[in-house]
Every structure is written in structure tokens, then in C-alpha cells.
Amino acid sequence: MKTKKIIMLCLALGLASGAASAQTQLFSDLVGPVQVGPVKAGGPIQLPFIIWGGDMATFHANGGLKTRANSIFQRQGLNLNLTPGDNFIQQVRDYQSGKSPFLRGTFRMIGQASEVIGSDPRTKGVVILQMTWSAGDHMVAREGVKTVSDLKGKTIAIQQGGPHIGMLDDVLKAAQLTWDDVKLKFYKDLTGPDSAVEAFRGDETISACFAITPDMASLCSDLDSVGDGSEGTVKGSRVLVSTAELSRSIADVYVCRKDFYDSNRAQVRKFVAGYLKAAEELVDKRKAFDAGTRDPVYINLLKQTRQIYGDDVMPTDEEPHFLLSDCTFAGYPGNVSFFEKKGNLHGFDAFEKAALELALSRGYAKQKMGLFPSGLNYKNDDFLKYLTKTEMEQGERFRAEAVLSEIEELSSGGLLDDRTILSFTINFNPNQTEFSAVRYAAEFTRVIETADKFGNAVIAIRGHSDPSKTLIDLIKAGNTKGTLRRSGTRGNYRYSLNGRALDLNDTSRLVDAIAAGDFDGVEEHNPRRTMQAALNLSRKRADAVKQSVAEYAKAQGITIDLSQIQPQGVGIAEPFIAKPRSMDDAKQNMRVEFRLLRVSAEVTQESDFDF
């Protein structure tokens, strides 16, 4: 989504215009009275779509808005009439009345409607397909907000009831904040004059807002840039969180009415298989297009998508390609994992629980009305003999050595804070090298859940050591060599190294001086050896913590990608208290720090699907 004019009103819920209070309306009040009727019989089936890259697979499978001869869906024996689902509330009305047996939205949007659709046994929702994960939604913050923890007490602008409600919920949970910890201003539209983005642009009391890619670019240029105030950007603004990293937050799905599903299971299965086939083809065609190949089928789909969405939304033929690039397909492996994998923290069970709790807590529903998982047999020949990408294994997402090298570069270049989304620490006792899950269960759970939700970010486990012993050896070695001079009185000493003032709180200079050999030659007091021992110990601690996290996850029945969690030894380089004066001070330096980091695409392993 690289154009400013991509209007994602498809995701709007059509709530009250302008900035609203934090009070949310019941979804049943928004929908109004609707008489539940049977699904319309005869003729093509009405299938809603929205303006999103994942829906391009639906266009491809159908051959257009109406099912065309020899299209994927036509060969599956389907006859579909694709209709705009931009107004989600109207989608729900059509679903309830029987005009369409399907709903199209994000999982958390379906959760907001769960009480309405669950109020009649005929319209209870069966989630039949996970289409995609979003990589094109962003939280942009002003200069004073460095990490998500800094959101506490701040004002956030957001579209009422849209896809970013769920994303904000994930961000707050990651920071261990509640909705009451922030102040919210709600806006009707996702983009345009009555949107959170425009409010953020004009109101400096708003510290952060949610934006789709083109609006994000208008505020701060791109994911790794800071707005400088030129060309309409907001000075000091930057992307705080993006679904480019928070990759398991916004899941796009199709839902089917329970009565239709029960009577037409084979037909539903063929629809799902047809969509997955189209997704397989688009993954390859998109990749070829990026490499310079102009496949006529793909070019035709881009033009067709532009015609469907209109010139106001898609001003050029390449805009649909950018739209498609902002989504990650789940594919067959993703759907099997989403619906069937035990212990999947981003699977159906986890999403249903989060969606229903959010609907209840935010006032969209008065009671929880559950959704049904697809129940499809993915070992059926409609999948296994029809699809080509069914045997994919979940490999490591990151190239471990490249990740560690990038983390160390960021550390040495002073850029680590700029890439940090979230950080927290655990402390330990002197010489401690074992980290029991019994003692650190809460922290390990947080690491596992954060890593899962932020599937394209890396968690650096950074071991730190106390510098006290190194400082003692440095002073003794410097005094013995005569390179270090001391003046002043006890408790208020001043030091100079080779005639130049030396501040013992300046850890960076001390480390450089030790590495340069300024204190070498005094065997009984060797700060270089002491500093290296501290570095080795910090590495050992970081490795031990990673191993403990892995063992804890395994014991919980949770699979984690260990390439995403990278240990790093920092040694004495970044003390919390540079010159400790007591054991309590020293213990504050004895810590393992967890940093959630945005890393470059070059350190990731390319994959067709996310599962």
C-alpha cells in the first residue's frame, strides 16, 4: 500500500463521526434490528470482499467479480458474486438476513460482531479460512515516545471499531499496560479528513496514532525514518510498532453461517481449497514480478484489481502490487497450523479467546458468544491432491549469525535504542549461571508470548556484568604503573590517566583504555583479564537464559523459533550504575536484559507463508 489514496474504508465500522469518548457502542445497537432469514437459494452466492491484498487472491480465483469460465472457482463447481464489504455493519446485516452466508473481516472485527451473529443458532459463525497476516499497519509516535512502555499516560488516536483496536490490544499487552493506562481519542475513518492520522497531524497533545502504510509514509516517510517536518511529515514522528514486526496481530478471515456450513460442507471446502490454490499462485507471481518478470496473468490481475477498487483508490496499475506486498498469506500450512496445531499461540483458540475478551471488555458485547473452528479435513484430497505447497516445514525464520552480527553492530554504533520496540530485565545474584523457570516463569512466559506475536522481530537476550572488580583492578594496576594519578579525599577522589582527567563513570572510555593496553603489565591486577572474564560470564548467563526459556516452552507444549531469540554477552560495557558504592548498587548491574528489536530484512529467511 504505497499510495496515499488507498482508502481502507472497507474496514470501517461506520461509527459516530469525529473524535469520540472512550465509550463504545454495543455492536447490536450499531447493526439495529434485523430479521434472521434463510440463506438465499438459487443463483450465485454473494461473497463480500474488502480493499486488501488478500482479497486479490479471491479475484484471481473467481476471474473477477462474477465467476468466469475456467477460473479456479468455476473449476471447483462454484458460482460466486463478489460484492463490496467496505461497510462491515452492512455485511453483518446481509449475513443475518440471508443475503450472504459469509462474513469477511479481521478476526477481532468478527469478535466485535460475535454476540450479534451468535444470538441465533443458524447464524453462529464458523471461521472457515485464515487468509493473511497484515504487514501494512503501523503505530506512529512523537519524539518523546521511544518504546511501547512510554505509552503509559499518553493520548492515542485510533479508528473506532476498526482493525487497529486489536493491534492496540496486542501492543498494550506486550508493554504490560491496560486500556486504562492510556487515553483514547476515537475517529470515524481509517484514513482521510476524519481519521486518527489527520488528528495526530494537527493536535500535538496526541502522542501516537494508528495508520496504514500510505498514511504512515506521509507522517514519517518510511519504517526506519524520522519525520523532519518537510513535505507534510510530522517533525520527530517515527514508527513505534508495525505489523511488519507485530506480524501475528491482524489475521484476515472468512466466516460462514453455521446453517449453510452444515448443509454445504463440501462446497465450503472447495471454496477454501480454491482460495488456497489462488494464494499459492499469487505468492509465486508476486515474487516473479519483484524479480522483473511481467507475467500476463499477474499484470491482468493488477489491472482488474484497479478496475474493481477504482482510480481514486488505485491511481496506477502497480498500486495493487504494493497492496499485495503488504500482506503475508497463511496458505495451506498456515491454515492447518491455525486450526489444528496444539499450543499455537497465534492459532484459532488463542485468537478466539482474545477477540471475545476484547469485545466484552470494550463494550461491543454483553456476553461471550463463541465461534466455531473450520472443522475441515485438511487431509482430504480436495487439498492434498489439488494444492502444491502442502509439505512445507516450519524452518528457522532468522539467520542466527547475521542477527547476532547486526545486534552487535547496533550496540557498538549506539543505535540499539532506535531499533528497540520493548525491553525488560531480570536480575540475579553474584556468580549465578542457572535460571530456574520456577523463579522466572512470568518473565519467560512474557518472552515466549512476545516472540510469537512479534513474529518478524528478534528478542536479544543481553547478559550484563557488574564492573566493580574491573574498576578495582584498573585503579590498582594504574597506580602500580604510574599511569593513573589520584587526588582529592576519600569518597571524593579525582583521577587522571596519562595526564588527562578520567571519570570512573565514563564506562565507554574505561573500556577503550583497557582494550588499548593502558593498564597492562601488572599481573596480579589485570583489568583486561577481569573485563574479559566478566564478558565471558555475561555470555554464559545469556546462553543459560535462552536454554531455560526453550525448556520452559517445551514443558508448556509450545513450539518456539529459537533463531528468533539471540543471546549476547555485553559484559561491563553498559552498567546501570557505572561506579557502584554498595552490593545493592552492584546487584542492579547483574542483570539479563530482553530487548525486542526491529531487524533488517537481510537477516530473515524468506518463506512463502507464515505459520
N, C-alpha and C positions, 0 to 999 in steps of 0.2 A: 504494500500500500504506500507508494511513493508520491502520490499526488494529493495536493491539498483538497481536491474536490471529491475525494472518495467519501461519500456521505453514508455513514453506517446507521442511518435511522432505522434500518431493519431491526436493530437490536433495542430500539427504544420501546419503552412500555407505555408511552403516551400519558405520563402522569402530569401533575399540576405544573404549569409553566413558571419560569423564574426561580430564583433561589427560594428554597422551601425550608421549613424547620426539619429537625431530625425525625419528626413523627412520620411513620409510614402508614399508608392505607392498606387495609385488608385487600388482598387480591380479588376476593369475591365481590367487593364493592366496586372495584375497577371494571370487572367484567360485566357486572349487572345481571339481571335475571335472564337466564337462557333455558329454554326447554330442551331437555336431553331427548334426542331422537335417534333413530337407527341410521347407520351409515348409508348414504345414498347408493342405491343399487343401479346397475346398468351404466354403460358408457365408461369413459376414462375415470380413473381415480385421481382426486385432487391431492397434489403433493406440494406443500409450501417450501419455499427456498428463501434465503436471505442473502444480503450482499457480503459474501465471504468466500475466500479461496476454496474452501472445502466444498462449496456448492457448485463449483466448476466441474467437479467430478460427476455431479448429478446431471449437469447439462451435457457433458460428454457421453454419459451412459444413455441418456434419453434422446440425444441427437438434436436437442433444442427444447422449447417449451412444451411441444407436443411430441409424443413418441414417434420417431421416424423409422421407416423400414430399414432393416438390417442394423439398427442400433443395438447396443448391448442390452438395454431393457426390452426391446422388441424381440430379440432372440431368446430372451428369458420368458417370453409369453406375457409381458406386462404392457399395460396401456395406461399411461400417466399423463396428466395435465398439470404442468408445473405452474404454480401461482405465487405471486409475491407474498412473503410473510413478514414484511417490514414491521407491521403492527402486530406485536405478539399478543396483545389482548384480543384483537380480532381473530388471530389464529385460534385462540382458546375458544372463542365463541363458535367458530366454524367446526371445531373439533367436538364440542359439546352437542351442537345441533345435528351433527352427522354429515355436514358438507364435506368433511375430510376426516379420514381415520388417523391422520398423522399430525404431530407437532414437531416443529423444528426450532431448536434453540440451544443455549448452553445448558449444562446440567443444573447449574444453580438457578437459572431462569425457570427451568422446569420445576425446580424445587419451590420457587415462589408460587407457582400455579398448582402445586401438589394437592392442597386442600380442596380446590375447586374441582379438579379432574378426578380426585379420589372420592368425591361425595356420592357418586353413583357407581355401582359395580360394573356397568357397561363401559364407563369411560376411564376407569383406573388405567394408569399409564404403564406400558411395558416399554422399557428402554431397549430398543432393538439394534442400535448401531452407534458405536462411537466413531465419528468421522475424523476429527482432527484435534490437535492441540494448537492453541494460539501462540505465535511468536511475534505478534504485532501490536501488543497493548503495553502501555507504559505509565509509570507514575513519575511525574516531573516535579522536582522540588526546587525551592530557592536556595540561595547560597548558604544560609545558616543551618540547613538540614543535611548532615553528612551521611548518616546511616539511618536505617528504619527505626532504630531506637530513639532517635531525635524527634520522632513524630509526636511523642507524648506532649499533650497540651496544645498542639498545633491545630490550625484550621485546614481542612481538606475539602476540596471541591470535587464533586462526583455526580455522574448522571443518576437520577433516581430510578432504581429498579433495573438497571442495565447490567451488562456483563461484568462491569468493574466492581459491583457490590461483592461478588465472590472473591475477586482478586484482592480487594481491600481486606476482606476477612482473612485471607491467607497471609497477607503482609503483617497484619496485627498479631496473628498467632505466632508468626516467626519471631517477632520482636517481643513476644510475651506481653502484649498490650491488649486492652479490651476496647470495645467501641466507646465506652465512657471515658477513655483516656484521651480521645481526640474530639475535636469539634468539627461537625459536618455541615456543609452547605450543598444542598441538592439542586440539580438543574434538569430541565426537561430533556434536552437533546444531548447526544453524544458528541456532536460537532456542530459548528455554526454559531450564530449570534447568541443563542440561548443555551450555551454549553459551559461545562466546567472550565474548559480551556480558555475561553474568552473572559470568563470571570477572573481566572488566575492572571491573565494578561493585564487586566485593569484594576485589580484590587490587591495591593501589597500585603494586606492582612491575611490573605490566603497563602499558606506556606507550601502547599502541594496540590496537584490536580492529576486526574487521570486523562490519558489521551491515546488515540490511535496513532499509527505511525506518521501520517502526513502532518497531523497537528503537533506531534512531538517534534518533528523536524522544524516546524515553524517557530517553536519556542527555543530550541537549543541546537538546531542543525542536525545532530545525529546522536547515536547511543553514547559515544565517547567524547562528545564535545560539551563545552560550556557556553551558554548564550552570552554574547558580548554587547547586546543592545542594537546591533546593526541589522538591517534587512528584516525588521519586525521581530527579531528574537528578544527574549526577556533576559536582561543582564543578570548573570550569575546563576541562571537556571541550568539544571542538568538532570539526566535520567537517574532517579534513585533506585527504581526497580523496574525491570522489564520482563515480559513473558519470554523474551529471548533467553533469559536465565530461569525465571519462575515458570518453567515450561510445562508443569503439570497442574496449572491452576484453572485455565479456561478450557473445558472439554466440550466440544460441539457434538450434539447427539440428535438422533431421530427417536421419537416416541410414538407408539401405536396404541390405539384404543384396545382394551382387553377383549371386548366382544369381537372385534374384527380380527384380532390376532388369533383367538381361539378357533374361529371359523375359517381362517385363511392362512394357516401357518406355513404351508408350502409356498404360497405366493409371497409372503413376507420374507421367507428365507431366500427366495430368488431375487427379491429386491436388494437385500443385504449383500448377497453374492455379486450381483451386478454392480452395485456401488463399489465394492472392494476391487472388482476387476478394473473398473474405470480408474480407481485410485492407483492401482499398480501401473497402468499405462501412463497416467499423468506424471508419476514420480520419474519414470524414465524419460518422458518427453520434456519435462521441465529441466532435467539435468542436461539433456542434449541441447536444449535451447541456450542454457547458460554457457555451454561449451562452443556455441556458434552455429549449431545445426538448426536449420529452418524447416522443420517437419511440416508439410502442408496441413496435416490433420490438426496439429497443435496451433498453427497460425490461424486456421479456420475457427478453432475454439476461442482463441483470443478475440477475434472479430465478433464472433457470435455472443460472447460474454459482454462485450462492449455494447452491442445492439440491445441486449436484454436489460442491462443496467442504465443505458442511456448516456449521451455525451456529457451531461452535467456531472455524472459520477465518474465516467471513464472517458476523458477527453482525447486519449490516444489509444492506438491498438495495443501498445505494450503495457498499459496500465493493468490489465487483467493478469499479466505475468507477475507484476510486482505484488498484486493482491494474493496470488497463489504462493508466492515466495514467503509470505508472512504466516503460512500455516504448515504444520507438520502432520502428515497423515498417520493415523493409527494402523491402518491396514489390517490384514488378517491376523498377523501375530499380535497386534495391539488389542484387537477385539477378544481374542482368546485369553490374553492376559487380563484385560479389563473385567471380563465377566467370570472367568474360571480360576485364575491364579490365586491360591491361598496366600494370605499375608501380604497382598498387594496394597500398599499404602495409597496408591493412586488408582485403585480399581473401583468397581461398582459399589461395593459395600461401604467403602470409605467416603465416596462421593455422595452416596445417598444420605449417610449419617450427617455429613457436613451440610448438605443442601437443606435437609429438613430442619436441622437445628438453627440454621441461619434464617429460614423462613419464619420459624416460630419466634426467635429472639428479636428479629427486626420488625415483627408485626404484620407480615404478609399473611400469616395463618394463625388460627387459634389452636389448632391441634395438628399433630403429625399424621399425615396420610402417606403411607409408604408407596414406593414404586416397585415394579417387578423387573428383574433382570431378563435379558432376552430369552433364555431357555433354549436357544437354538443348539442343534447338534453340529458342532464345528468339524466333526469327523465325517459328516455327510458328504457324499460325492458331489453335491452341489457346490461344495467348497474345495475339497481336496483334488478332484479331477478337473476342476474348472479354473482355479487360480494357480499362479505360477510361483508366488512368493509365500509359500506356506511352511517351509522348512527352516526358516531363518532362526538363528540362535541369538540370544542377547549377549553380545560381546561387551568388552570394556568400552566405555564412552570416551575416555581420555587417554592420551599417550603420556604415561606417567612421567618419564624423564623430561619431556617437553614442558609438562605442567610445573614440575619442581624447578626447572630452569627459569621459567617465566616468573614464578613466585620469588625466587632469589633475585632476579633482575629488578623486580618491582621493589623489593626490600632495599637493595643497595641504592636504587635510584630515588628513594623517598616517595614512591608513587603508590605504595600499598594502600594507603588510606583512600586514595582516589578510586580504587577498584573494590573497596570493601562495602558490601551491602549490609553486613551484620557481623558483630563479634561478641563473644562472651568468653569467660575464663573459668578455670578451676584451679584451686591452689593445692599444694601438697606439702609434706614435711621434708626436712633435710634428708638427702640421700634416698628419697622414696623413688622406686622404679616400678612398682606394681600399682595398678589402678583397678580396684575391685568394682564390679558392676553393682554390688550391693550398696556401696557408698556413693557411686556416681551414676546411679540409674537414671535420675531425672536429666542430667546433662547428656548422657549417652542417647536417651530417647530423643532429646531435642536435636542432637546431631543427625540421627537417622531420619527423623521426620523432615528436617530442613533440607537434607541432601536429596531426599526423594522429591519433595515439592519443587525445589530449585534444581531440576534435572540437568541443566546446562551450565550450572555454576560449580565451582570447586570449593571444598572445605579444606583449608590449610590448618593442620594441627601443629602449632608452633610452640616448641618447648623453650622455656626461658630459665636461666640460672641466676643465682644471686652473685653480684660482683665482689662481695666483701673480702673473700680470700685473695682474689686477684689484686684488689686495692692494697691490701696489707703487704703482699709480696712486691708490688710495684714500689711502694714507699721504701721498703727495706732495701730493695735492690738499687733504687736510685740514690739513696743515702750512701750505700756502700761504694757505689761507683763515683759518687760525687757529681752526678749529672742533675740530681734533684736537690733543690735548696728549700729549706723551710724557715719561715719567720712567723712572728706573732706568738700568741699564748695558747695554752691548751684549750681546746674547744673552739679556737678561732685562728687556727693555723692557716697560713697562706703558702702556696708552693709555686716554684718556678722550675721549668725544665730547660736546661741549656740556656739559661738567662731569659727565658720567655715565660710569662705568667701561665700557670697551669691550674685550671679549675677542675677539681676532682668530680664535679657534677657533669662535666663535659665528657660523657662516656665515649662519644664518637672519636674525639681527639685522643683519649687514652688508648682506645683500641688500635688506632692508627700508629701511635707511638710504640706500643708493644710490638706490633707487627713489623715496624721499621727497625726493631732491634735496639731501641734506646735503653732498654733495661736488661739486655742480655749480658751474660758473663758472670753472674752471681749464682752459682749452682744451688745453694741452699735456699735461695729466694728467687725463683724463676717465674715471673708473671706470664711469660709466653706459654710455658708448660701448664700453669694453673688455668689460664684462659682457654687453652685447648681442651683440657680435661673438663672444664665447665661446658664447652661446646659439645663434646662427646656425650656428656651426661644428658644434656638437653635433647640431643638427637635420640638417645636411648629412651628417654621419657616419652617423646612424641611417638616413636615407634610402638612403645608399650601401650599408649592410649589407643592408637589405631587398632592394634590387635585386640584390645579389650572391647572396643566398640564392635568389631567384627564378630567376636564371640558372643557378645550380648545380643546382637541382631539375630544370629543363628539360633540362639536359645529361644528367641521370641518367634521363630518361624518366619523371619523377614529376610528377604534377599536384598543385599545392597551391592552397589558397584564400587568395589574398593579402589578403582582407578580414580574415582571422584574425590577420595579422601587422601590427602597427601601430607605426610609428616615432614616437618622441617625443624632442624636444630638452630636456635638463634643464639644460644649461649648467653653471654653477659651484655650483648650489644644494645638491648632495649629494656633496661631496668625500669621498673615502676618507680623505685626510689634509688636514685643514682649513687648516693652516699649513705647507706644505712647506718643508723646510730643505735639500733637495738635489734634483738632477734625478731621482734614483731615487724620491724621495717624489712628485715631480710626475708621473712616469710612471704611478704607481699610480692617480692621478686620471684619467688619459687612458684611458678605457675605454668599451666598449659593453656594456651590461647587458641580458640577456634575462630577462624575468620572465613566468612562466606564471601568468595571473590568472583568477580566478573573476569573471565579469562578470554583470550583471543580465540577466534575460530580455528587458528592453525594448530592448536593443541588438542582438538577434538577429533574423534574418529567418525567419519561420515557414515550415516545409516539411512536407509530408505524410510524406515518407520520408527516411531518412538513407542516402546512398550516396556 
